[in-house]
Amino acid sequence: MTIIENLLPARRVTGGAHHFFGYYDKPPWDTTGRYLLAMQVDFMDRMPEPADKARIGMVDLEDGNCWIPLAETGAWGWQQGAMLQWLPGEPTRKIIYNQRDGDRFISVVQDVFSGETRVLPRAIYAINGSQALCLNFARSHRTRPGYGYVGVADSWADEAHPAKDGIFLMDIESGENRLIISLDQLRHFQPKPSMAQAQHWCNHIHIASDASNFICLHRWGDPAGAGRYFSDRLFSARLDGSGLCLVADDGYVSHLDHYSPDVVLAWARKKGVGDRYFLFRRCNEEVKILGDSVFTSDGHCSFSPDRRWLLTDTYPDARDIRALMLFHLESETRIDIGKYHAPPALNGPLRCDLHPRWNRDGRQVCIDSAHEGERQMYIIDVSEILAAFD
């Protein structure tokens, strides 16, 4: 395995107020490549409060990076934004994002040109086609600040593993929804002693490209504890909640992606090996290490559309530098394409992770970064590096 440094220019496409997109597992570009979704806020150095609104808009990359305002939302966080994304069925004109409506979190489908909106009764986490998987974002905020939303109380706060809360499946057209996997079900699935007195929740849902299954993290611990107070394991199931199975169960799982419908990548722990990027065959004991000698830390990982490349990043090192890298699967070559200073004051749930995202043809990458003293979004052209490996 080889490590090469080829630092590429990062083109800043937002300015003025602070901007960010959120998570790493969805493209902010529409299918034409002209419009880039973003969120805009007036501060960067504190947690959101119930009165704080984030402005939703898009950057016109063909008109001087002009900012086009679209909406405001009270359901947002620094790590995953408002789950803002293009609607799969109409990715040239419709978006979906989470919103707060009184004492509940909902989602909104909006036409970016006409402004027409449609409200759905649950906040989304992951979508594919006409279906969405949904979580209780009030519980997410309480158990892992930065990953949920403020302003709504967790209806199940007094229950460690409620039987009526967990992962919900919602039809994006009708809004019909139902609980498919409960937190109580996960707590009693091959239970561990540490689960008995713990709070339970889910995070990091990802749906396979063919919608045959999804993966998610089951977490448990003491939200009042200090430091890393929770344990993780990785589950998979069909979209209706059937076929539930454990994929990784050695106490620690972090970021993840589907390589194929039946092969899952995750930064995880395996007894006798340690923490690595592992390729798991879903609901099977077959496991393979990816990039064993070139990846030494967790990162926000995603595969290119053609599955030839892995894009990932790192957390700040001892010099407060985050690295951005590509990994060519066939030649097992890691190429560092960016290094960005991370302001030390932005740590914990305030941190500005790069959260690198592919564009739809796999030739560009978008990141959030605060290396210039503001939260802003940048685009990096990686086409020449990719072409060198054709």
Beta strands, then each sheet from edge to edge (+ up, - down):
strand 1: 2-5
strand 2: 11-12
strand 3: 18-20
strand 4: 35-41
strand 5: 54-60
strand 6: 66-73
strand 7: 85-86
strand 8: 94-101
strand 9: 104-111
strand 10: 117-120
strand 11: 124-128
strand 12: 131-134
strand 13: 166-171
strand 14: 177-182
strand 15: 199-207
strand 16: 214-221
strand 17: 230-237
strand 18: 245-251
strand 19: 253-260
strand 20: 263-270
strand 21: 274-281
strand 22: 287-290
strand 23: 302-303
strand 24: 309-313
strand 25: 321-328
strand 26: 333-341
strand 27: 357-358
strand 28: 364-369
strand 29: 376-381
sheet 1: 1+ 26+ 25- 24+ 23-
sheet 2: 2+ 29- 28+ 27-
sheet 3: 3+ 4- 5+ 6-
sheet 4: 7+ 8- 9+ 10-
sheet 5: 11+ 12- 13+ 14-
sheet 6: 15+ 16- 17+ 18-
sheet 7: 19+ 20- 21+ 22-
end
